[in-house]
Structure formats: structure tokens, C-alpha cells
Amino acid sequence: MGHFRLLVIGNGISAYGSYLNMVALNVFVYHVTGSALTAGLFMAVRLLTSVASGFVSGRLVSRHDRKLLMTGADLTQATALLLLLLAPDGARVGLLFALAVVTGACSTLSQVALRSSVPEIVGAEHRARANGLLVTGRSLAMIAGFASSGVVVARFGYTTAFALDAVTFVVSATILFLLPVRTRSAAPGEAAGDSGGSLLSAYRALLGAAPLLAVMIVVRAVDGLGSSSHNVALPIHSSDLDPGHPATFISQFWATWAIGNIVMQQLSGRLLGRSGRTAGERAFIVGSCVMSAAFIVVFTGLPTVLTVVAALVAGMADGFTEIVYVSRLQAAPDAQRGRLFGLSASAENIGFGLGMILSAAFLDHFAPLPVVAFFHGLAIVLCAVVLAVLFRRGRKEARHEATADRGVPTAEGHNA
């Protein structure tokens, strides 16, 4: 785990640059063009590229060296930022949209490659703990990146922000390149990872072989709808609670959520260990239900103490489901992992992007509570259905095993 901790540090450094960049670039686009529409298009291009990149990344990760892919993705982003810094003012708008494509594609590729590699780097039995370290590192980077972005841009300017971002990618690439880690399976037949054929047919075969994983990915996409709804609704709800200080509630919520999220990520990584297949799926579904329910409670207007508790529970459930979900997908054979995480990345980005559009439209006509309750309610209903199916299947399997233990012949055995 020593080498992996260094990898976590490098990944956290690049993640800090990514979150800093996310804020700085969005503001810079509006600053350069003076158009809210152009700024919106920039974010749309970045999101759509991330969606498309998920499918392509799955295939690349299955066929090529993952360590080189991650290193190349970091260096590509650093180069794109350097070109933006050196470009004349007249060429910057076009380069900004090119940068949106590069960052969207490369960030997704790095995420898919790293998640697919974790069991090979640390061993399958340590993957839950490793995921806890990775997700915690990225969570801390997110907090630091968002918190410092305004200070860096205001005090030092956009040039310094972009240069700092480029440096973080170079540092991450250097650490990764120098680490003596194996990112692919050494088992015969595992490394090929691609049987050819069209991309669509490959994903159909994959999901046909692992239908429960497909269900988990769908739940994750619906969770994205819910997440987007509370992200859009939070500023409105906060303004309704305290028009004079609209940032107060948002700050309290995200600080509390982050504490619960990080604490549970560490606990989950240490305590979960290697989950069984059904236990992992059920834990993920239950955790998703709790998370969505807690987010709904946050918007009900309860006293501050109870709202803080709900935010803490939401953060803890969010951190728990993240670890369980990633660890469960990593239980798949190495040859399938890249496509699974690529499909997952696309599904999550589709859910979040679609939810942002729909939530914004609904919030023009409805209060935050019904909008958040509707989208998170969809996730709860879906989770309840899946949990009922898993419970029913578990009872059938238990009855079948009990019958076999008593020596009672099954219908097939009797007919034979």
C-alpha cells in the first residue's frame, strides 16, 4: 500500500487542479466573451465530451496500458492549459472550447483507468480500503479546490490559476510514471480485454453477462438526477431561509456533508473489506435509499439541528455508497472492468446533466422541496423495487439450498 499512497497523493494533487480549473475556467469564459450563453455552451461541451468519453475510455482501458493512459491524460491537460496561456487574445475563445473537450475526455479517461487498476495495484482483498483512500483524497481536493479558486483568481489572476493547474497535472503524471505499479492482470487471457466487434455489441454482451451490475449502474444514473436537483435547489432554498445571508445555509450544508462523507469513506474503506456479491449490491441499494431520503429531509424546513443531522447522514450515505459501488464493479474480471467503469461514467454524467436541465426548468414553477423530493423520490422507488427483487431472489435461493440439504429431489432431478 506504500506505493498506492503516493499514487493517492498524486491523484489528489491533480484533482485539486481540476476543481480549481473547473471554477476558474467557467468564470474566465464569461469574462472573455461576456456571454452567459457561451459560458453555458462551454459547460455543455465539457459534459457531453465526458459522456462520450466514458464509452471510448472503456475500450481504451481494456486494450492499452492503463498507467500510460493516465500519464498521457495528465500531460495532455497540462499541455492544453499551457497553449491557452501562450495563445493571443483573439484565439482564446476557440482554444477554450478545445480545452473543454480535452479536459472532459482526459478526466474521464483517467478516472476509468484508475478505478479499473485498483485491484491489480493493491490486490483484490484491499480494494475497499484503497477506494476509501482515493475517494477521500479527491473529496479533500474538491474542498480545497473550490475554496481556494476564488482567492487564487481574485488575488493572482487567471494566468496564475491556469499555470497552477498545469503544474498539478505535471506533478501527478510524474509521480504516476515513476511508481513501480502494475495496472493490469497478469493472468492468462485477462489482459486482452477486448474481443472485437462493435462498441454497442460489446456493451450488450457485457451487461447480458452481468445484469445486476447493469441495474446498479442505472441506479447510479438516477442518483445523478437526484444529486443535480439538490445542487440546483440549494441556492434557492438558502435564499428563502435567509434572504440577507443566502450563503449561510449552503456553507453549513456542504461543510456538514463533507465531514460525514469523508468520515464514512475512511470507515467504509477499513471495515467493509472484501464484500460478497449480494451483500455489496444490497448495501449499495440501502445506502442509496438513505442518501436520497436524507437529501429530501434537508429541504423540509426542520430546525437547524435536525437539518444538520440530515446533511451529515446524507454525506455519510453518499460516502458509503461510493465505496461499495466502486468496490463491487472492481470485483468483475479485469477484462470487463474498463468497460464497466466507462459505462458507469457515461451513465452518471448523463443523469447529472439531464437532471441539471430538468431541475432548473421545474424550479421556475415549483418550490425546492417538491422538485428535490420528486427526483430523489425516483431513486428511492427504483431502489425499493431492486431491493424487493434481491430479497425475493435470496429467499428462493435459501429455499433451494434447504431443499437440497434435506435430500428432497427437485423437479429436474425427479424427472431425470
C-alpha positions in Angstrom: 0.0 0.0 0.0 3.0 2.3 0.3 3.2 2.9 -3.5 -0.5 3.3 -3.6 -0.5 6.1 -1.0 1.9 8.0 -3.2 -0.5 7.4 -6.1 -3.3 8.8 -3.9 -1.3 11.9 -3.2 -0.6 12.5 -6.9 -4.2 11.9 -7.8 -5.3 14.3 -5.1 -2.9 17.0 -6.4 -4.3 16.7 -10.0 -7.9 16.6 -8.6 -7.2 19.8 -6.8 -6.1 21.4 -10.0 -9.2 20.0 -11.8 -11.6 21.5 -9.3 -9.7 24.8 -9.2 -9.8 24.8 -13.0 -13.5 24.0 -13.1 -14.3 27.2 -11.3 -11.7 29.4 -12.9 -12.4 28.3 -16.5 -16.2 28.8 -16.1 -15.7 32.3 -14.8 -12.9 33.0 -17.4 -15.2 32.0 -20.3 -17.8 34.6 -19.2 -15.1 37.1 -18.5 -13.6 36.8 -22.1 -16.9 36.5 -24.0 -19.3 38.5 -21.8 -22.0 35.9 -22.8 -23.9 33.7 -20.4 -24.9 31.6 -23.4 -21.3 30.9 -24.4 -20.4 30.1 -20.8 -23.3 27.6 -20.8 -22.2 26.1 -24.1 -18.7 25.7 -22.7 -20.1 23.6 -19.7 -22.4 21.7 -22.1 -19.4 20.8 -24.4 -17.4 19.6 -21.4 -20.2 17.5 -20.0 -21.1 15.9 -23.4 -17.5 15.1 -24.0 -17.3 13.4 -20.6 -20.4 11.3 -21.6 -18.9 10.3 -25.0 -15.5 9.7 -23.4 -16.9 7.1 -21.0 -17.7 4.7 -23.8 -14.5 5.3 -25.6 -12.4 5.2 -22.4 -13.8 1.7 -21.5 -12.4 0.3 -24.7 -9.1 2.1 -24.4 -8.6 1.0 -20.9 -9.4 -2.6 -21.9 -6.8 -2.7 -24.7 -3.9 -0.4 -23.7 -1.5 0.2 -20.8 -3.5 2.0 -18.1 -0.5 3.6 -16.5 0.5 5.2 -19.8 -3.1 6.3 -20.5 -3.3 8.1 -17.1 0.1 9.7 -17.5 -0.8 10.8 -21.0 -4.1 12.2 -19.9 -2.5 14.4 -17.3 0.2 15.6 -19.6 -2.4 16.3 -22.4 -4.3 18.5 -20.0 -1.2 20.3 -18.8 -0.2 21.0 -22.5 -3.7 22.3 -23.3 -3.6 24.7 -20.4 -0.1 25.9 -21.5 -1.3 26.5 -25.0 -4.2 28.6 -23.6 -1.7 30.7 -21.6 0.5 31.3 -24.6 -2.3 32.0 -27.1 -3.1 35.6 -28.2 -6.4 37.0 -27.0 -8.1 36.6 -30.4 -7.6 32.8 -30.4 -8.6 32.1 -26.9 -12.3 31.5 -27.4 -11.6 28.7 -29.8 -9.0 27.3 -27.6 -11.3 27.4 -24.6 -13.8 25.1 -26.4 -10.9 22.8 -27.4 -9.9 22.8 -23.7 -13.4 21.8 -22.7 -13.1 18.8 -25.0 -9.7 17.9 -23.7 -10.5 18.2 -20.0 -13.8 16.4 -20.3 -12.2 13.5 -22.2 -9.0 13.2 -20.2 -10.6 13.5 -16.8 -13.0 10.7 -17.6 -10.2 8.5 -19.1 -8.1 8.9 -16.0 -11.0 8.1 -13.7 -11.9 4.9 -15.6 -8.3 3.8 -15.9 -7.5 4.3 -12.2 -10.7 2.7 -10.9 -10.1 -0.3 -13.2 -6.5 -0.6 -12.0 -7.0 -0.6 -8.2 -7.4 -4.3 -7.7 -4.3 -5.0 -9.6 -2.3 -2.4 -7.8 -3.2 -3.3 -4.2 -4.8 -6.7 -4.5 -8.5 -7.5 -4.7 -8.7 -8.1 -0.9 -7.5 -4.5 -0.2 -9.6 -2.7 -2.8 -12.2 -1.3 -0.4 -9.6 0.3 1.7 -7.8 1.6 -1.3 -11.0 3.1 -2.7 -11.6 4.8 0.6 -8.2 6.5 0.4 -8.7 7.5 -3.2 -12.2 9.0 -2.7 -11.1 10.8 0.5 -8.2 12.3 -1.3 -10.4 13.5 -4.1 -13.0 14.9 -1.6 -10.3 16.9 0.2 -9.1 18.1 -3.1 -12.6 19.2 -4.1 -13.0 21.2 -0.9 -9.6 22.8 -1.3 -10.1 23.5 -5.0 -13.5 25.1 -4.6 -12.4 27.0 -1.5 -9.2 28.4 -3.0 -10.4 29.1 -6.5 -11.9 32.5 -5.7 -8.9 33.6 -3.7 -6.4 32.5 -6.4 -8.3 34.2 -9.2 -9.0 37.4 -7.3 -5.5 37.8 -5.9 -3.3 36.4 -8.6 -5.4 36.3 -11.8 -6.4 33.7 -14.3 -2.9 33.2 -15.6 -1.7 32.0 -12.2 -4.7 29.8 -11.8 -4.2 28.1 -15.1 -0.4 27.8 -14.6 -1.0 26.2 -11.1 -3.5 23.8 -12.6 -1.0 22.8 -15.3 1.7 22.2 -12.6 -0.6 19.9 -10.7 -1.1 17.7 -13.7 2.6 17.5 -14.4 3.3 16.6 -10.7 0.6 13.9 -10.9 1.9 12.5 -14.2 5.5 12.4 -12.8 4.5 10.6 -9.6 2.5 8.0 -11.6 5.1 7.4 -14.2 7.8 6.8 -11.6 5.8 4.4 -9.4 6.6 0.7 -10.0 2.9 -0.4 -10.0 1.2 -3.0 -12.2 -2.2 -1.8 -13.5 -3.3 -4.9 -15.5 -3.9 -8.5 -14.6 -1.1 -11.0 -15.2 -3.5 -13.9 -15.5 -3.5 -15.6 -19.0 -6.3 -14.3 -21.1 -7.2 -11.5 -18.7 -5.0 -8.8 -20.3 -6.6 -9.0 -23.8 -9.8 -7.3 -22.6 -11.4 -6.8 -26.0 -12.9 -9.5 -28.2 -13.5 -7.1 -31.1 -16.8 -6.3 -32.7 -18.8 -3.0 -32.4 -18.8 -0.9 -29.3 -22.6 -1.4 -28.9 -22.4 -5.2 -29.2 -19.6 -5.4 -26.7 -21.6 -3.5 -24.1 -24.7 -5.6 -24.8 -22.7 -8.8 -24.2 -21.2 -7.3 -21.0 -24.5 -6.3 -19.5 -26.1 -9.6 -20.5 -23.4 -11.4 -18.6 -23.8 -9.1 -15.5 -27.4 -7.9 -15.3 -27.2 -6.9 -11.6 -24.2 -4.7 -12.3 -26.3 -3.1 -15.1 -29.1 -2.4 -12.5 -26.5 -0.8 -10.2 -25.3 1.5 -13.0 -28.9 2.5 -13.7 -29.4 3.3 -10.0 -26.3 5.4 -10.1 -27.6 7.3 -13.1 -30.9 8.0 -11.3 -28.9 9.1 -8.3 -27.3 11.6 -10.6 -30.7 13.1 -11.3 -31.3 13.5 -7.6 -27.9 15.0 -7.0 -28.4 17.6 -9.7 -31.7 18.6 -8.2 -30.4 19.4 -4.8 -27.4 21.2 -6.3 -29.6 23.5 -8.3 -32.2 23.9 -5.5 -29.7 24.7 -2.7 -29.1 28.4 -3.6 -32.9 29.0 -3.9 -33.7 27.2 -0.6 -30.9 29.1 1.2 -32.2 32.4 -0.1 -35.7 31.6 1.0 -34.4 30.7 4.5 -32.3 33.9 5.0 -32.6 36.4 2.1 -30.0 38.7 3.8 -27.3 36.0 4.1 -28.1 33.4 1.4 -24.7 31.8 1.6 -25.0 30.8 5.2 -27.2 27.7 4.8 -25.2 26.5 1.7 -21.9 26.7 3.6 -23.3 24.9 6.7 -24.8 22.2 4.5 -21.7 21.4 2.4 -19.4 21.6 5.4 -21.5 19.1 7.3 -22.0 16.9 4.2 -18.2 16.9 3.6 -17.5 15.8 7.2 -19.9 12.9 7.0 -18.7 11.9 3.6 -15.0 11.8 4.4 -15.5 10.1 7.8 -17.7 7.4 6.3 -15.3 6.9 3.3 -12.5 6.1 5.8 -14.7 3.9 7.9 -16.0 2.0 4.9 -12.6 1.5 3.5 -11.3 0.0 6.7 -14.4 -2.0 7.8 -16.0 -3.3 4.6 -13.1 -5.3 3.4 -14.0 -7.7 0.6 -17.8 -7.8 0.3 -19.7 -10.7 -1.0 -21.6 -10.1 -4.2 -25.2 -10.0 -2.9 -24.1 -8.1 0.3 -22.4 -5.5 -1.8 -25.4 -4.9 -4.0 -27.9 -4.8 -1.1 -25.6 -2.4 0.8 -25.4 -0.1 -2.2 -29.2 -0.1 -2.7 -29.9 0.5 1.0 -27.3 3.3 1.2 -28.7 5.0 -1.9 -32.2 5.0 -0.3 -30.9 6.5 2.9 -28.9 9.1 1.0 -31.9 10.3 -1.1 -34.2 10.3 1.9 -31.7 12.4 3.8 -31.4 14.9 1.0 -35.1 15.3 0.9 -35.3 15.9 4.7 -32.7 18.7 4.3 -35.3 20.8 2.3 -38.3 20.2 4.6 -37.5 23.3 6.8 -36.8 21.4 10.0 -34.9 23.2 12.9 -31.2 23.8 12.3 -30.0 20.9 14.5 -32.2 18.3 12.7 -31.2 19.7 9.3 -27.5 19.5 10.1 -28.1 15.9 11.2 -29.8 15.1 7.9 -26.9 16.7 6.0 -24.5 14.6 8.0 -26.4 11.4 7.2 -26.6 12.4 3.5 -22.8 12.8 3.4 -22.2 9.5 5.2 -24.6 7.6 3.0 -23.0 9.2 -0.1 -19.5 8.2 1.0 -20.7 4.7 1.9 -22.4 4.0 -1.4 -19.4 5.4 -3.4 -17.1 2.9 -1.8 -19.5 -0.1 -2.1 -20.4 0.8 -5.7 -16.8 1.1 -6.9 -15.6 -2.0 -5.0 -18.4 -4.0 -6.4 -17.6 -3.1 -10.0 -14.0 -3.9 -9.3 -15.0 -7.4 -8.4 -15.6 -8.0 -12.1 -12.8 -9.7 -14.1 -10.0 -7.4 -15.2 -11.0 -7.8 -18.9 -14.5 -6.4 -18.1 -13.6 -3.7 -15.6 -12.7 -0.9 -18.1 -15.9 -1.2 -20.0 -18.0 -1.3 -16.8 -16.4 1.9 -15.4 -16.6 3.6 -18.8 -20.3 2.8 -19.0 -20.7 3.9 -15.4 -19.0 7.3 -16.0 -21.2 8.0 -19.0 -24.4 7.0 -17.1 -23.5 9.2 -14.2 -22.8 12.2 -16.4 -26.0 11.7 -18.4 -28.0 11.5 -15.2 -26.4 14.6 -13.7 -26.5 16.7 -16.9 -30.1 15.8 -17.6 -31.1 16.5 -14.0 -29.5 19.9 -14.1 -31.6 20.9 -17.1 -34.9 19.4 -15.8 -34.4 20.7 -12.2 -33.7 24.2 -13.4 -36.9 24.1 -15.6 -39.0 22.8 -12.7 -37.7 25.2 -10.2 -39.1 28.1 -12.3 -42.6 26.8 -11.4 -42.2 24.8 -8.1 -40.6 25.2 -4.7 -37.3 23.4 -4.0 -38.9 20.7 -1.7 -41.2 19.2 -4.3 -38.6 19.3 -7.0 -35.9 17.6 -4.8 -38.5 15.1 -3.4 -39.5 14.2 -7.0 -36.0 13.4 -8.3 -34.7 11.8 -5.2 -38.0 10.0 -4.9 -37.4 8.4 -8.3 -34.2 7.0 -6.9 -35.9 5.7 -3.7 -38.7 4.0 -5.8 -36.1 2.3 -8.1 -34.0 1.2 -5.1 -37.1 -0.2 -3.3 -38.0 -2.3 -6.4 -34.5 -3.6 -6.8 -34.2 -4.4 -3.1 -37.5 -6.3 -3.3 -36.2 -8.4 -6.3 -32.9 -9.1 -4.5 -34.8 -10.1 -1.3 -37.1 -12.4 -3.3 -34.2 -14.0 -5.1 -32.4 -14.5 -1.8 -35.4 -16.3 -0.3 -35.7 -18.6 -3.4 -32.0 -19.5 -3.2 -32.4 -20.2 0.6 -35.4 -22.5 0.0 -33.5 -24.3 -2.8 -30.4 -24.8 -0.6 -32.6 -26.0 2.3 -34.4 -28.5 0.0 -31.1 -29.7 -1.3 -29.7 -30.2 2.2 -32.7 -32.4 3.2 -32.2 -34.5 0.1 -35.5 -33.7 -1.4 -35.3 -34.1 -5.2 -36.0 -31.1 -7.3 -38.4 -31.2 -10.2 -35.5 -31.6 -12.6 -33.9 -34.3 -10.5 -37.2 -36.2 -10.2 -37.8 -36.0 -14.0 -34.3 -37.2 -14.6 
